[in-house]
Amino acid sequence: MFLFYFAMALTILSGVLYHIFQKLTPAQVNPLLAMLVTYGTALAICLILLPFYPAKPGVRESLRHLNWASFALALAIVGLEIGFLLAYRAGWNISLGAIVSNVAVAVVLVPVGLLLFKEKISLVNCIGIVVCIAGLVMINHK
């Protein structure tokens, strides 16, 4: 149960820091260069942390189990990173940009979860989704 809550707390904390650091990236820096430095640093951090979270079958065996999703995820991550960096440079407020993006992503993932992963949702979940969509409309109302 610890991992269940710890993992979500880590994503929330990291998400907050992510948006703060994206907003603080200087506008004069080429976005792709900024991402290269970011990913180089992330690679170094992962290499340092690897001994503390060892792969059970070993690194070589784990590498054999990788599939196309790891490479496709890289494409999605680059799009996400550049998208937010450009959104903040285009004038999106940090207080609303993340909300608009995250709620829209969550709403789009509902049919993905239902159709591709055979997930189930309740009536209460459906009401929450409608509230999220209403919130998106309200946030974007000028």
Protein Blocks (a to p, Z undefined) as FASTA:
>chain_A
ZZmmmmmmmmmmmmmmmmmmmmmpcfklcfklmmmmmmmmmmmmmmmmmmmmccfkbjkl
mmmmpcfklmmmmmmmmmmmmmmmmmmmnopafklmmmmmmmmmmmmmmmmmmmmnopac
dfklmmmmmmmmmmmmmmmpZZ
